[in-house]
Amino acid sequence: MELTVREWVGVVLGGLPLLGLVLWWWNELWYAVPLMRANKRLPPGHMGLPFIGDMLAFLFYFKLLRRPDEYINAKRRKYVI
């Protein structure tokens, strides 16, 4: 069975969100669950995708918007008391 270009595009575009979901789930199981079992607390917020983390937002603010202060201030408002 040979796949056409349309079928390949469908497989790739359908598989990427599924792969992202599986990676996010794996990240939670690998890092968050052991810390919860040890009664240790994590800082608020999500951990991002494995190996990528918050890099996409970082690059968006620094490269596309050219406003690094907004990125830093957003993190400061979110995590600093």
N, CA, C and O of each residue as an XYZ file, in Angstrom:
324
protein
N       0.841     -1.178      0.000
C       0.000      0.000      0.000
C       0.886      1.241      0.000
O       1.707      1.432      0.898
N       0.715      2.060     -0.992
C       1.515      3.276     -1.116
C       0.659      4.486     -0.748
O      -0.472      4.621     -1.216
N       1.205      5.361      0.090
C       0.469      6.539      0.535
C       0.681      7.702     -0.429
O       1.791      7.927     -0.912
N      -0.384      8.429     -0.699
C      -0.281      9.612     -1.536
C       0.184     10.794     -0.681
O       0.307     10.684      0.539
N       0.437     11.910     -1.333
C       0.893     13.104     -0.630
C      -0.190     13.580      0.341
O       0.122     13.975      1.464
N      -1.430     13.546     -0.072
C      -2.523     13.957      0.817
C      -2.597     13.078      2.058
O      -2.827     13.570      3.162
N      -2.404     11.789      1.874
C      -2.443     10.877      3.021
C      -1.279     11.133      3.957
O      -1.450     11.078      5.175
N      -0.080     11.416      3.414
C       1.080     11.733      4.258
C       0.844     12.999      5.054
O       1.168     13.062      6.240
N       0.279     14.010      4.406
C      -0.016     15.263      5.100
C      -1.028     15.017      6.212
O      -0.900     15.573      7.303
N      -2.026     14.193      5.943
C      -3.013     13.857      6.968
C      -2.400     13.112      8.138
O      -2.732     13.375      9.294
N      -1.508     12.186      7.839
C      -0.842     11.429      8.909
C       0.033     12.358      9.744
O       0.024     12.277     10.972
N       0.783     13.233      9.093
C       1.680     14.137      9.824
C       0.873     15.135     10.645
O       1.144     15.314     11.832
N      -0.111     15.787     10.035
C      -0.892     16.786     10.763
C      -1.774     16.160     11.835
O      -2.072     16.808     12.838
N      -2.188     14.945     11.651
C      -2.962     14.260     12.682
C      -2.087     13.690     13.780
O      -2.506     13.582     14.932
N      -0.860     13.325     13.412
C       0.033     12.713     14.385
C       0.758     13.696     15.271
O       1.106     13.360     16.402
N       0.997     14.909     14.787
C       1.727     15.892     15.590
C       0.993     16.284     16.871
O       1.612     16.300     17.935
N      -0.308     16.602     16.809
C      -0.991     16.894     18.082
C      -1.012     15.700     19.026
O      -0.893     15.860     20.241
N      -1.160     14.524     18.474
C      -1.154     13.320     19.309
C       0.214     13.119     19.949
O       0.301     12.767     21.125
N       1.267     13.335     19.197
C       2.616     13.220     19.743
C       2.848     14.250     20.844
O       3.451     13.938     21.871
N       2.372     15.478     20.634
C       2.497     16.508     21.665
C       1.774     16.128     22.941
O       2.293     16.333     24.038
N       0.575     15.572     22.802
C      -0.193     15.143     23.967
C       0.510     14.009     24.712
O       0.558     14.005     25.942
N       1.049     13.062     23.972
C       1.771     11.951     24.604
C       3.019     12.462     25.315
O       3.314     12.016     26.423
N       3.758     13.388     24.704
C       4.950     13.942     25.360
C       4.593     14.714     26.620
O       5.306     14.629     27.620
N       3.494     15.468     26.586
C       3.062     16.222     27.759
C       2.694     15.260     28.890
O       3.060     15.484     30.044
N       1.980     14.205     28.561
C       1.579     13.197     29.545
C       2.807     12.504     30.127
O       2.883     12.286     31.336
N       3.776     12.155     29.264
C       4.996     11.504     29.722
C       5.777     12.420     30.668
O       6.327     11.965     31.670
N       5.818     13.701     30.342
C       6.528     14.663     31.176
C       5.920     14.718     32.575
O       6.645     14.743     33.570
N       4.605     14.736     32.651
C       3.937     14.744     33.960
C       4.247     13.469     34.738
O       4.542     13.532     35.932
N       4.185     12.327     34.085
C       4.471     11.071     34.777
C       5.920     10.988     35.237
O       6.199     10.503     36.334
N       6.829     11.453     34.415
C       8.249     11.303     34.717
C       8.715     12.251     35.819
O       9.536     11.870     36.654
N       8.196     13.495     35.831
C       8.710     14.492     36.772
C       7.742     14.827     37.912
O       8.148     14.880     39.073
N       6.490     15.049     37.593
C       5.567     15.568     38.601
C       5.087     14.492     39.569
O       5.032     14.735     40.774
N       4.745     13.325     39.074
C       4.197     12.276     39.944
C       5.206     11.836     41.012
O       4.815     11.717     42.173
N       6.488     11.585     40.685
C       7.429     11.224     41.760
C       7.585     12.319     42.820
O       7.754     12.014     44.001
N       7.530     13.584     42.409
C       7.638     14.659     43.395
C       6.402     14.718     44.286
O       6.505     15.009     45.478
N       5.232     14.443     43.709
C       4.011     14.430     44.521
C       4.032     13.288     45.525
O       3.562     13.438     46.653
N       4.570     12.157     45.120
C       4.657     11.011     46.039
C       5.621     11.296     47.177
O       5.436     10.785     48.282
N       6.641     12.098     46.931
C       7.620     12.432     47.968
C       7.163     13.633     48.800
O       7.929     14.152     49.612
N       5.924     14.074     48.604
C       5.344     15.220     49.311
C       6.153     16.490     49.117
O       6.270     17.302     50.035
N       6.707     16.663     47.934
C       7.403     17.893     47.586
C       6.503     18.702     46.669
O       5.766     18.145     45.855
N       6.567     20.015     46.805
C       5.706     20.874     46.017
C       6.458     21.449     44.824
O       7.642     21.773     44.914
N       5.758     21.568     43.722
C       6.308     22.210     42.537
C       5.850     23.660     42.499
O       4.812     23.992     43.071
N       6.599     24.522     41.841
C       6.123     25.895     41.683
C       4.871     25.919     40.815
O       4.629     24.974     40.065
N       4.071     26.977     40.900
C       2.851     27.027     40.118
C       3.145     27.107     38.623
O       4.207     27.570     38.207
N       2.191     26.651     37.832
C       2.321     26.713     36.384
C       2.586     25.347     35.788
O       2.808     24.369     36.502
N       2.560     25.300     34.476
C       2.809     24.041     33.793
C       4.299     23.895     33.521
O       5.053     24.867     33.577
N       4.706     22.682     33.229
C       6.120     22.413     33.003
C       6.487     22.538     31.530
O       7.667     22.467     31.188
N       5.519     22.722     30.659
C       5.803     22.831     29.231
C       6.067     21.477     28.616
O       5.979     20.450     29.289
N       6.386     21.476     27.361
C       6.699     20.226     26.677
C       8.124     19.803     27.007
O       8.990     20.652     27.219
N       8.372     18.499     27.052
C       9.729     18.042     27.335
C      10.706     18.547     26.278
O      10.372     18.604     25.094
N      11.872     18.901     26.693
C      12.965     19.366     25.843
C      12.695     20.737     25.223
O      13.613     21.345     24.672
N      11.469     21.236     25.298
C      11.151     22.538     24.732
C      10.824     23.515     25.846
O      11.283     24.657     25.835
N      10.024     23.060     26.817
C       9.662     23.907     27.939
C       8.937     25.163     27.497
O       7.944     25.082     26.773
N       9.413     26.306     27.914
C       8.795     27.582     27.594
C       9.562     28.301     26.484
O       9.443     29.517     26.329
N      10.337     27.558     25.723
C      11.189     28.143     24.700
C      10.400     28.836     23.598
O      10.850     29.854     23.073
N       9.228     28.305     23.232
C       8.444     28.922     22.164
C       7.965     30.314     22.560
O       8.024     31.238     21.748
N       7.494     30.480     23.790
C       7.078     31.799     24.261
C       8.285     32.737     24.369
O       8.196     33.918     24.033
N       9.389     32.208     24.830
C      10.620     32.992     24.936
C      11.038     33.532     23.567
O      11.316     34.723     23.428
N      11.082     32.669     22.567
C      11.470     33.093     21.230
C      10.458     34.058     20.625
O      10.834     34.980     19.900
N       9.176     33.851     20.918
C       8.138     34.742     20.407
C       8.365     36.168     20.902
O       8.326     37.116     20.118
N       8.598     36.316     22.192
C       8.811     37.650     22.763
C      10.135     38.256     22.319
O      10.193     39.445     22.006
N      11.194     37.461     22.288
C      12.516     38.011     22.006
C      12.750     38.245     20.520
O      13.336     39.262     20.149
N      12.308     37.329     19.659
C      12.624     37.427     18.238
C      11.534     38.113     17.428
O      11.833     38.981     16.608
N      10.273     37.738     17.641
C       9.199     38.273     16.813
C       8.696     39.622     17.307
O       8.576     40.566     16.526
N       8.403     39.716     18.601
C       7.884     40.975     19.135
C       8.983     41.975     19.462
O       8.752     43.184     19.491
N      10.176     41.457     19.706
C      11.317     42.280     20.115
C      11.014     43.082     21.379
O      11.365     44.256     21.494
N      10.353     42.414     22.320
C      10.019     43.018     23.616
C      10.382     42.051     24.738
O       9.488     41.469     25.352
N      11.654     41.867     25.018
C      12.043     40.904     26.047
C      11.559     41.281     27.442
O      11.339     40.409     28.282
N      11.394     42.579     27.689
C      10.951     43.003     29.018
C       9.553     42.507     29.331
O       9.252     42.201     30.485
N       8.693     42.422     28.326
C       7.334     41.922     28.561
C       7.353     40.456     28.991
O       6.586     40.054     29.865
N       8.222     39.665     28.382
C       8.347     38.254     28.756
C       8.830     38.133     30.205
O       8.275     37.369     30.995
N       9.853     38.887     30.530
C      10.413     38.823     31.880
C       9.406     39.321     32.907
O       9.248     38.713     33.965
N       8.726     40.418     32.605
C       7.734     40.946     33.532
C       6.548     40.010     33.703
O       6.001     39.917     34.801
N       6.138     39.318     32.654
C       5.050     38.350     32.757
C       5.431     37.209     33.692
O       4.624     36.780     34.516
N       6.657     36.719     33.564
C       7.128     35.662     34.467
C       7.251     36.171     35.888
O       6.918     35.464     36.839
N       7.725     37.386     36.033
C       7.889     37.969     37.366
C       6.528     38.127     38.044
O       6.379     37.802     39.222
N       5.522     38.631     37.291
C       4.179     38.768     37.860
C       3.568     37.421     38.226
O       2.827     37.310     39.203
N       3.883     36.407     37.440
C       3.273     35.102     37.667
C       3.899     34.368     38.852
O       3.182     33.717     39.612
N       5.209     34.457     39.023
C       5.888     33.611     39.999
C       6.439     34.334     41.221
O       6.722     33.680     42.224
N       6.602     35.638     41.183
C       7.164     36.362     42.310
C       6.020     36.977     43.113
O       5.056     37.510     42.562
N       6.160     36.884     44.408
C       5.102     37.394     45.288
C       5.172     38.899     45.374
O       4.363     39.516     46.068
